[in-house]
Amino acid sequence: RSGLVAGYVGQTALKVHELVEQAVGGILFIDEAYTLERSVGGFGQEAIDTLLKAMEDYRDNLVVIVAGYEKEMQRFIASNPGLKSRFSNYIYFEDYSATELFSIFKKCCEKEQYKMDLDAERLLQEYIGNNKKQFSGNGRDIRNLFEKMKKEQANRLQDEEYSLKELMLVTRDDIEEIIKKRTYIQAGKFSF
């Protein structure tokens, strides 16, 4: 949205034109496109109107892909008859499985050279498996969980000196702290 919508009348059309010009001969990918439909001040509508015209003008030389959560995208497409007629092909992606979500977490660990001990792995696998709906099948939720794990691990290690190996080890205690805090958040009792 921020790449398409400006704060003043007329500027949004210019931003859209610039992006379209860069994409001509290729693909313009708009993630979370549904945010255009509900933007304040009508500037999102200006972006949609300008984009629809550009799609018609460059129909032989431009591919536009819009993406977002299914329900929000259905509302977005239904918000303008021009959208419905220009976006006629839909691809639905299944949510990640619990195993895939755990794998994403492990890849985050590997990328930053963290290593989980077996107890931490087992607890995290069990937690994700039992609470998959909380993660919306979404890799972003798992990356956020990883960031919270790093904070918990840093808190656990803050008062003493450790070897590099110990500094990079994720333990069951770190995972338990994340789970405890997520449980409080879901109950509305705690935020972090």
URQUI-V244552 format. One record per pair of residues at least 6 apart in sequence whose ideal C-beta (glycine too) atoms are under 7 Angstrom apart, sorted by the first residue. I is the first residue (numbers start at 1). J is the second residue. If there is no record, write none. Layout:
i->[I | I]
j->[J | J]
This chain:
i->[1 | 1 | 1 | 1 | 3 | 3 | 4 | 4 | 4 | 4 | 4 | 4 | 5 | 5 | 5 | 5 | 5 | 5 | 6 | 6 | 6 | 12 | 12 | 12 | 12 | 13 | 13 | 16 | 16 | 16 | 16 | 17 | 19 | 20 | 20 | 20 | 20 | 23 | 24 | 24 | 24 | 25 | 27 | 27 | 28 | 28 | 29 | 30 | 31 | 31 | 32 | 33 | 33 | 33 | 33 | 33 | 34 | 34 | 34 | 34 | 34 | 36 | 36 | 36 | 37 | 37 | 37 | 37 | 38 | 48 | 48 | 52 | 52 | 55 | 55 | 55 | 66 | 68 | 70 | 76 | 77 | 77 | 77 | 78 | 95 | 95 | 96 | 96 | 98 | 98 | 98 | 101 | 101 | 101 | 102 | 102 | 102 | 104 | 104 | 105 | 105 | 105 | 105 | 108 | 108 | 109 | 109 | 109 | 113 | 114 | 114 | 115 | 115 | 115 | 116 | 117 | 117 | 117 | 117 | 119 | 120 | 120 | 120 | 120 | 120 | 123 | 123 | 123 | 124 | 127 | 128 | 135 | 135 | 145 | 148 | 149 | 149 | 149 | 149 | 152 | 152 | 152 | 153 | 153 | 156 | 156 | 157 | 181 | 181 | 184 | 185]
j->[32 | 35 | 36 | 39 | 15 | 19 | 12 | 15 | 16 | 19 | 36 | 47 | 12 | 36 | 39 | 43 | 44 | 47 | 12 | 15 | 43 | 43 | 46 | 47 | 50 | 46 | 50 | 47 | 50 | 51 | 54 | 50 | 28 | 28 | 54 | 58 | 62 | 62 | 58 | 61 | 62 | 61 | 63 | 65 | 62 | 64 | 65 | 66 | 67 | 68 | 68 | 66 | 67 | 68 | 73 | 76 | 68 | 72 | 73 | 75 | 76 | 44 | 47 | 48 | 44 | 75 | 76 | 79 | 44 | 80 | 83 | 82 | 86 | 62 | 64 | 86 | 87 | 76 | 92 | 83 | 83 | 84 | 87 | 84 | 136 | 137 | 137 | 139 | 128 | 129 | 132 | 128 | 135 | 142 | 124 | 125 | 128 | 139 | 142 | 124 | 142 | 145 | 146 | 143 | 146 | 115 | 116 | 170 | 168 | 168 | 170 | 168 | 169 | 170 | 170 | 169 | 170 | 171 | 172 | 172 | 170 | 171 | 172 | 174 | 175 | 172 | 175 | 176 | 175 | 179 | 135 | 141 | 142 | 178 | 178 | 170 | 174 | 175 | 178 | 174 | 177 | 178 | 170 | 174 | 173 | 174 | 167 | 190 | 192 | 190 | 191]
